[in-house]
Amino acid sequence: MKKVLIVDDMVFMRFALKGMLTKNGFEVVGEAENGALGVEKYKEYSPDIVTMDITMPVMTGLEALQEIIKYDPRARIVMVSAMGQERFVKEAILYGAKYFIVKPFKEEQVLETINKVAAL
C-alpha cells in the first residue's frame, strides 16, 4: 500500500483527497495545512507520494517542493493547482514535481495521476 501525504491549506480539499485515496487503496499517512508543516511531515513519515497545493500560507507549495527535493531528490510530488496557475505549474516541474492536478478535479483524474506517480 502506497503512503501519501496531503498538503493543502483548505480542510475540505484535504478531506476530499483523503477520501478518494483511501477508498482506492492508498494510505494517507499525514496531512499538513501549509508548506512548512508539509516539509516536516515529509521528513517524519517518508511518504511514497505527496500531493502539494501551490498557494498556501507560511510556506508556498513551490517553496516546500524545493525543500523536500533538497532533502530527498527522489521524492514524488504531485502539485495541485487552481485554474490559471499555469506559470506555477511550469516552475514546479522545473523544481522536480512529477505531475500536476488542476482544481477543480474529478476523482478519476486524481487516481490516474497518483497511480502514474506510484508506478515511477
Phi and psi in degrees as a GROMACS rama.xvg file:
@    title "Ramachandran Plot"
@    xaxis  label "Phi"
@    yaxis  label "Psi"
@TYPE xy
-77.5521  137.296  LYS-2
-94.124  134.369  LYS-3
-125.082  139.861  VAL-4
-111.086  129.553  LEU-5
-107.336  122.107  ILE-6
-120.198  110.419  VAL-7
-160.851  139.378  ASP-8
-79.5093  -12.038  ASP-9
-95.4603  118.351  MET-10
-56.8666  -44.7336  VAL-11
-65.237  -30.1869  PHE-12
-71.1665  -42.8596  MET-13
-61.786  -42.8322  ARG-14
-61.1973  -45.8879  PHE-15
-63.7597  -47.3083  ALA-16
-63.0156  -43.8589  LEU-17
-59.9901  -43.8372  LYS-18
-60.9268  -46.6056  GLY-19
-60.9729  -44.38  MET-20
-72.8219  -45.8906  LEU-21
-65.4611  -38.2894  THR-22
-73.8019  -7.98374  LYS-23
-114.663  24.9711  ASN-24
90.3621  10.3898  GLY-25
-100.75  152.247  PHE-26
-106.134  116.482  GLU-27
-84.5857  108.19  VAL-28
-88.0931  -15.1231  VAL-29
-171.655  163.494  GLY-30
-137.118  148.227  GLU-31
-141.387  143.837  ALA-32
-98.4013  2.92066  GLU-33
-156.439  167.798  ASN-34
-62.9589  -37.6435  GLY-35
-62.0762  -46.2135  ALA-36
-65.959  -34.0126  LEU-37
-60.0034  -42.737  GLY-38
-63.3961  -46.6219  VAL-39
-58.4492  -46.8996  GLU-40
-70.5985  -28.9922  LYS-41
-61.9458  -46.4192  TYR-42
-65.7927  -35.0114  LYS-43
-73.0165  -44.5387  GLU-44
-101.956  -15.8445  TYR-45
45.4123  59.7386  SER-46
-70.1014  159.674  PRO-47
-75.9897  -32.4106  ASP-48
-142.066  145.766  ILE-49
-124.405  133.361  VAL-50
-100.533  128.427  THR-51
-129.515  115.837  MET-52
-67.3158  154.421  ASP-53
-88.6476  -49.4709  ILE-54
-95.6338  108.151  THR-55
-145.209  157.686  MET-56
-76.0529  170.058  PRO-57
70.1181  -62.5592  VAL-58
-143.805  127.856  MET-59
-70.0594  166.244  THR-60
-62.8003  -35.3606  GLY-61
-65.8578  -40.9566  LEU-62
-65.9647  -43.5416  GLU-63
-64.2463  -41.4283  ALA-64
-54.9441  -48.2438  LEU-65
-62.6332  -41.0819  GLN-66
-64.5144  -43.1504  GLU-67
-66.9202  -42.6443  ILE-68
-64.8775  -35.4666  ILE-69
-62.4107  -42.7785  LYS-70
-72.0353  -41.7375  TYR-71
-142.132  93.976  ASP-72
-59.9155  -16.825  PRO-73
-92.9139  4.84939  ARG-74
-57.9312  140.117  ALA-75
-108.053  104.262  ARG-76
-118.461  130.83  ILE-77
-109.241  118.269  VAL-78
-80.8505  142.989  MET-79
-118.713  117.777  VAL-80
-129.163  153.456  SER-81
-80.72  158.888  ALA-82
-52.7339  143.494  MET-83
89.2661  2.8802  GLY-84
-106.357  30.2579  GLN-85
-55.3373  -38.8594  GLU-86
-57.9548  -41.8377  ARG-87
-68.6081  -36.0789  PHE-88
-62.158  -44.3121  VAL-89
-60.3447  -43.9251  LYS-90
-59.8502  -44.6086  GLU-91
-59.9864  -42.2767  ALA-92
-63.886  -41.586  ILE-93
-61.6242  -35.5325  LEU-94
-78.8156  -10.8888  TYR-95
123.036  2.19412  GLY-96
-64.4906  145.712  ALA-97
-86.0588  -39.8071  LYS-98
-151.821  177.874  TYR-99
-142.709  154.547  PHE-100
-123.91  134.039  ILE-101
-99.439  131.143  VAL-102
-82.8251  145.782  LYS-103
-73.2489  144.118  PRO-104
-116.647  162.132  PHE-105
-106.474  151.08  LYS-106
-54.956  -43.0993  GLU-107
-60.4548  -40.4781  GLU-108
-63.7924  -44.8144  GLN-109
-61.8785  -48.7592  VAL-110
-64.7189  -39.7646  LEU-111
-61.2291  -45.2963  GLU-112
-66.5035  -47.5599  THR-113
-62.8476  -40.16  ILE-114
-65.0746  -37.5893  ASN-115
-61.0866  -46.2778  LYS-116
-66.9719  -38.0725  VAL-117
-61.8312  -30.2421  ALA-118
-81.4262  -9.56154  ALA-119
